[in-house]
């Protein structure tokens, strides 16, 4: 009974850890290296986008889109996340794909050795039954041919000891670049017809941002309520009218740019002075700007924060319970700016602070583009 109790505690404990987003591996990032061709390897984890902090435990290498390069499918320990990393490096160059079918050896031909003669030398691959943790890779063996139009020869050494060789002496296109072959042990070679197709394109920055939000362009943004100014230390110094809710700031024929921020937000410290400088350009272009603090336990820091950052544009403070509901899973991320039309409908969403978001703000303040800065 005691052992069963320990197992129950372990299961519940680990489930709680994963539900809270904690990591078994301490958020260790996944690693990918690129061969330098005999002179070591180059760490391309970050630039490839594969450096996930999830608890990856199973990785499969396979050419999912049949374009001549290996993609990577990754499974996390918790089984709650599956990631497919599309490889677009070298897919326009020549390749040869080989499928093996054993007869005297096992049908899957595990342990078979395939050698390919190319202009760059002999390439060798072994048909493996699996590699890594709970993973079996693409059973088809993929060889890169670079710019060569064909391979010179193909040789298969089967587990049974039989050796089969295919030469290109007659100029046959059997081992031409871009071909997919099925070699049967003790039999012939069959050219397979494969269809290329496109995997789903990765989300762009805007799509990635919208995927984290519970609203989208075209939706009516919630009429978030504001704190009374007498609830905020020094609140009488806040610029702008003492409206009671967000929709009270909407004006006919004008747009409203709502910037969500907080005193604990480091990027906000960089973003808000930039918005301050753009305020007159926004106004000239029919856009009213309002800062919306989501501070709940540090109200005494709001006014000093504005003084430190030099912000004088209108600012309101909200404790509306609907703020977390703006985000998927209630995972609040700021700064977040939302452009509304005069009816409160969402026109545009800008998240974070970067060169890209700065360009988005400058596009809104069109006078910055060269007609009156």
GIQUI-V289681 format. One record per residue. RES is the residue in one letter. PHI is phi in whole degrees, -180 to 180 (none if undefined). PSI is psi in radians with two decimals (NA if undefined). OMEGA is omega in whole degrees, 0 to 359 (999 if undefined). Layout:
# GIQUI-V289681
res = [RES/RES]
phi = [PHI/PHI]
psi = [PSI/PSI]
omega = [OMEGA/OMEGA]
This chain:
# GIQUI-V289681
res = [X/X/X/X/X/X/X/X/X/X/X/X/X/X/X/X/X/X/X/X/X/X/X/X/X/X/X/X/X/X/X/X/X/X/X/X/X/X/X/X/X/X/X/X/X/X/X/X/X/X/X/X/X/X/X/X/X/X/X/X/X/X/X/X/X/X/X/X/X/X/X/X/X/X/X/X/X/X/X/X/X/X/X/X/X/X/X/X/X/X/X/X/X/X/X/X/X/X/X/X/X/X/X/X/X/X/X/X/X/X/X/X/X/X/X/X/X/X/X/X/X/X/X/X/X/X/X/X/X/X/X/X/X/X/X/X/X/X/X/X/X/X/X/X/X/X/X/X/X/X/X/X/X/X/X/X/X/X/X/X/X/X/X/X/X/X/X/X/X/X/X/X/X/X/X/X/X/X/X/X/X/X/X/X/X/X/X/X/X/X/X/X/X/X/X/X/X/X/X/X/X/X/X/X/X/X/X/X/X/X/X/X/X/X/X/X/X/X/X/X/X/X/X/X/X/X/X/X/X/X/X/X/X/X/X/X/X/X/X/X/X/X/X/X/X/X/X/X/X/X/X/X/X/X/X/X/X/X/X/X/X/X/X/X/X/X/X/X/X/X/X/X/X/X/X/X/X/X/X/X/X/X/X/X/X/X/X/X/X/X/X/X/X/X/X/X/X/X/X/X/X/X/X/X/X/X/X/X/X/X/X/X/X/X/X/X/X/X/X/X/X/X/X/X/X/X/X/X/X/X/X/X/X/X/X/X/X/X/X/X/X/X/X/X/X/X/X/X/X/X/X/X/X/X/X/X/X/X/X/X/X/X/X/X/X/X/X/X/X/X/X/X/X]
phi = [none/-66/-64/-63/-64/-65/-64/-63/-63/-62/-62/-66/-64/-68/-62/-64/-61/-69/-64/-83/86/-77/-115/-68/-104/67/60/-66/-81/-69/-120/-137/-120/-111/-68/-91/74/99/-120/97/-130/-113/-74/-116/-57/-69/-68/-81/86/-88/-78/-70/-99/-71/-81/-66/-127/-140/-128/-119/-103/-156/-90/-65/-106/57/-100/96/-140/-90/-96/-127/-111/-121/-115/-85/-59/-75/74/-97/-139/-127/-126/-114/-99/-81/-96/-118/-102/84/-72/-94/-97/-74/-154/-136/-112/-126/-110/-110/-133/-81/-123/-72/-82/-60/-57/-78/60/-63/97/-67/-112/-115/-118/-130/-86/-131/-62/-93/123/-95/-102/-130/-137/-114/-75/-106/-83/166/-156/84/-92/51/-138/-130/-82/-53/-69/-84/-87/-114/-118/-88/-111/62/-97/-69/-80/-163/-86/-86/-163/-133/-134/-119/-104/-82/-56/-72/102/-66/-118/-117/-133/-123/-107/-106/-64/-93/74/-62/-91/-60/-114/-77/-58/90/-89/-123/-118/-119/-105/-100/-60/75/-122/-102/-118/-116/-85/-93/-97/-115/-106/-82/-151/-101/-72/-60/-66/-64/-65/-78/-62/-69/-64/-63/-63/-63/-68/-95/-115/-93/-134/-147/-51/103/-78/-81/-74/-56/-84/-63/-83/-108/-71/-70/-68/-76/-88/-111/-56/77/-62/-65/-87/-67/-78/91/-73/-86/-72/-97/-154/-63/-65/-69/-94/-70/-130/-58/76/-126/-107/-123/-100/-101/-110/-83/-152/-155/-67/-88/-88/-65/-60/-63/-63/-86/-73/-65/-62/-68/-65/-58/-66/-87/-52/-65/-72/-58/-60/-68/-103/80/-120/-95/-108/-137/-89/-123/-75/-107/-61/-120/-114/-132/-62/-70/-96/-62/-64/-58/-61/-64/-65/-65/-89/75/-82/-124/-73/-57/-133/-124/-125/-124/-125/-62/-67/-83/-59/-62/-71/-73/-113/-62/70/70/-85/-70/-135/-133/-72/-140/-118/-129/-94/-113/-84/-69/-100/87/-81/-75/-100/-157/-127/-128/-118/74/-140/-159/-61/-69/-70/-60/-65/-66/-66/-65/-66/-69/-92/-60/-63/-73/-76/128/-121/150/-67]
psi = [-0.65/-0.68/-0.74/-0.67/-0.67/-0.71/-0.72/-0.74/-0.76/-0.79/-0.81/-0.69/-0.82/-0.63/-0.72/-0.69/-0.82/-0.65/-0.52/-0.01/0.19/2.83/2.43/-0.56/0.29/0.55/0.57/2.29/2.55/2.62/2.40/2.28/2.56/2.22/2.39/0.24/0.84/-0.11/0.69/-2.92/2.69/2.25/1.94/0.40/-0.88/-0.84/-0.44/-0.35/0.09/-0.09/1.05/2.61/0.14/2.85/1.25/2.25/-0.26/2.23/2.33/2.26/2.07/2.65/1.44/-0.55/0.15/0.60/0.11/0.22/2.81/2.24/2.97/2.24/2.20/2.34/2.34/2.82/-0.72/-0.24/0.20/-0.09/2.31/2.25/2.27/2.02/1.97/2.24/2.08/0.45/2.01/0.10/-0.18/0.02/3.04/2.63/2.87/2.28/2.35/2.18/2.36/2.46/1.93/2.68/-1.16/-0.61/3.11/2.63/-0.65/-0.20/0.60/2.30/-0.13/2.53/2.19/2.21/2.47/2.17/2.15/3.03/-0.43/-0.01/-2.89/2.21/2.43/2.36/2.58/2.32/1.95/2.58/-0.14/2.80/2.39/-2.86/2.02/0.77/2.45/2.18/3.13/2.12/-0.25/2.29/2.26/2.20/2.34/2.35/-0.01/-2.24/0.07/2.53/-0.38/2.91/2.81/-0.63/2.78/2.32/2.31/2.16/1.92/2.72/-0.45/-0.22/-0.24/2.41/2.20/2.41/2.42/2.14/2.76/0.48/-0.52/0.17/0.30/2.58/0.23/-0.68/0.69/2.67/2.41/0.03/2.69/2.17/2.62/2.06/2.13/2.31/2.12/0.08/-2.56/-2.96/2.26/2.30/2.14/2.57/2.04/2.54/2.20/2.58/2.91/2.25/2.81/2.33/2.51/2.67/2.46/3.12/-0.66/-0.78/-0.66/-0.75/-0.84/-0.48/-0.30/-0.02/2.67/0.12/2.89/2.86/2.35/-0.40/2.68/2.18/2.46/2.52/1.31/2.38/2.68/2.64/2.60/2.57/-0.43/-0.09/-0.17/2.13/2.11/0.22/-0.40/-0.28/-0.12/2.39/2.80/2.92/2.70/1.15/2.79/-0.35/2.91/-0.79/-0.30/-0.21/-0.13/2.46/2.44/2.36/0.06/2.79/2.76/2.14/1.95/2.09/1.91/2.29/3.05/2.76/-0.38/0.00/1.92/-0.83/-0.49/-0.57/-0.51/-0.65/-0.75/-0.70/-0.58/-0.71/-0.64/-0.77/-0.50/-0.18/-0.84/-0.54/-0.67/-0.84/-0.72/-0.35/0.31/0.40/2.18/2.37/2.34/2.32/2.38/1.77/2.34/0.33/2.39/-0.58/0.09/0.78/-0.50/-0.19/-0.22/-0.98/-0.80/-0.64/-0.76/-0.68/-0.72/-0.65/-0.12/0.38/2.20/-0.04/2.84/2.37/2.40/2.84/2.35/2.55/0.39/2.27/-0.19/-0.13/-0.88/-0.46/-0.17/-0.34/2.53/2.20/0.18/0.29/1.62/2.32/2.18/2.77/2.64/2.22/2.37/2.17/2.17/2.59/-3.06/-0.23/0.05/0.15/2.51/2.16/-0.66/2.61/2.32/2.13/2.57/-2.99/2.07/3.12/-0.59/-0.75/-0.61/-0.71/-0.60/-0.72/-0.70/-0.60/-0.58/-0.68/1.38/-0.43/-0.34/-0.30/-0.01/0.23/0.52/0.41/NA]
omega = [180/179/179/178/179/179/179/179/181/181/181/181/181/178/179/179/183/179/179/177/179/187/176/186/178/179/176/185/177/188/175/182/178/180/176/178/178/181/177/184/179/179/180/183/184/184/180/182/184/187/178/177/178/180/180/180/179/179/179/177/183/177/187/183/176/181/174/173/184/173/183/176/187/178/179/181/183/182/183/181/177/184/177/180/181/180/177/180/176/184/179/181/185/178/174/180/184/175/183/175/182/174/175/172/175/184/180/176/177/182/177/180/180/178/182/177/181/178/182/182/182/176/183/175/179/178/185/180/181/180/181/186/176/184/171/186/179/181/178/181/186/180/175/180/181/181/181/181/180/172/181/179/178/181/179/173/185/177/179/183/178/177/177/182/177/179/180/186/182/180/180/179/181/180/177/178/180/182/172/186/168/179/179/182/180/182/184/180/182/175/182/176/179/178/173/175/184/171/181/178/176/179/173/186/180/180/178/178/183/179/179/185/179/177/183/176/183/178/172/182/182/178/185/180/181/171/173/183/179/175/185/177/182/185/179/181/181/180/178/183/181/179/181/180/187/183/175/179/181/181/179/176/179/176/181/177/183/181/178/183/175/183/180/184/181/178/179/179/177/186/189/175/177/177/177/181/182/187/180/178/174/183/180/181/175/181/173/181/174/173/182/180/177/176/178/183/182/183/181/181/187/183/176/178/180/178/181/182/179/182/177/178/185/179/174/178/181/171/183/181/181/180/178/180/176/187/176/180/180/182/184/177/180/2/177/180/182/178/182/172/185/178/179/178/182/177/185/178/180/184/178/177/183/176/180/179/176/178/178/178/180/177/176/177/191/180/178/185/174/183/178/179/999]
